[in-house]
Amino acid sequence: MSELISHESLSRKEREKRARQKEILKAARELFVSKGFRETTLDEIAHQAEFGKGTLYNYFDSKEEIFIGIIEQAVEETLAIAYESIAAPGGVREKLLLYAHRVISYVKDNGELFHVIYHELHRGDAPANVAKLREIINRSHGAWGVLAEPMRTGIDDGTLRNCDPLQLVVLFDGMLRGYCFQRFVVEPARPDDDFSAAAEFITSVFFDGIVERKSKG
């Protein structure tokens, strides 16, 4: 269900199908967050989406498949953030700062959902399709290839030191994901948290380091 495929390239029937799938996924997300994945039933998802249960089976075979669809949707949304960030004006630092701002905002807005996903993937009785779920989550690493392009440009023009651009992206995204995981998935965000400052800080540490540089003389 890749959202990166042009909407205009789809047939009317396929567009209608995707619209209904989105309605079902939205209803399921709300219920998984409020009740939990295991506690939510297909009947409840159908009722929340205002579909009959039989209609639900036209789009998803099971609750587990809906759960997988939600994760795929989240991966597509984070990939879109990467593409939008590198398309913005500015150099590599400005693009990565924008990416950091948007990722933090996205995870903040969806923190409860990510908590449900994390909890489900790490249960001792995780479903048999857990390998499929992990494979989908790993697709989010596709953002690394996207973000490597401005890194490569920065290396070519001498802005950045000469090293593997993909490794640089993995380091930057690792800092960003670690912050988001701790702030929004492991524990609830505090009302006084300054997420804009967090994006600035992560970007500054990545580009400038943590050593205080004192002027000579």
Residue, then its C-alpha position, 0 to 999 in steps of 0.5 A: m500500500s505504498e503512498l509513494i506511488s502517484h495517486e493519479s497513476l491509480s485506477r478509480k477502483e484502486r483509489e476507492k480501495r485504498a481510501r477504505q483501507k485508510e478508514i479501517l487503519k485509522a479506526a484500528r489505530e484509535l482502538f489499539v491505542s485506547k484498548g491495546f492490540r490484544e484487547t481489540t476485536l475485529d467487530e470493534i474495528a468494523h464498528q469504529a470504521e462504520f463497516g460491516k465485519g464482512t466488508l472488513y474481510n474484503y480488505f484485510d484477512s485478520k486483525e494481525e494483517i491490519f496491524i501490519g498495515i498500520i506499521e507499513q503506513a507509519v514506515e511510508e509516512t517516515l519515508a515521506i518525511a525524508y523525501e520532503s526534507i531533502a527537497a527543501p532549500g538549504g545545505v546538508r545541515e539545514k536539510l537534516l535539521l528539518y528532518a529532525h524537527r519533522v521526525i520528532s514532531y511525527v513521533k510525538d504525535n504518534g507516541e502512543l501508537f509506537h508504544v503499542i507497536y513496541h510492546e507487541l513486538h517484545r511480548g513473550d507470546a509475540p504473534a507468528n508474523v513478528a518476523k514480517l513486522r520486523e521486516i517492515i520496520n526495517r524498511s524505514h532504513g530506506a530513509w538512510g539512502v535518501l538522506a545520504e544524498p545531501m551528505r554526499t553533496g556536502i562531502d563533494d563540496g568540502t562542507l563535510r569530512n571525506c567519509d562514507p555518507l551512509q555511515l554518517v546518516v546512520l549515526f545521525d538517525g541513530m541519535l534522533r531515533g534514540y531520543c524519540f524512543q526514550r522521550f515518547v515510547v519508553e516514557p511520556a513526554r513532559p509538558d515543558d519539553d522543548f522539542s524544537a530545541a531538541a532537534e537543534f541540539i541533536t543536529s548541533v552535536f552531530f555537526d559540531g561535536i560536544v567539545e567546547r572550542k575556546s578561542k586562542g589568545 
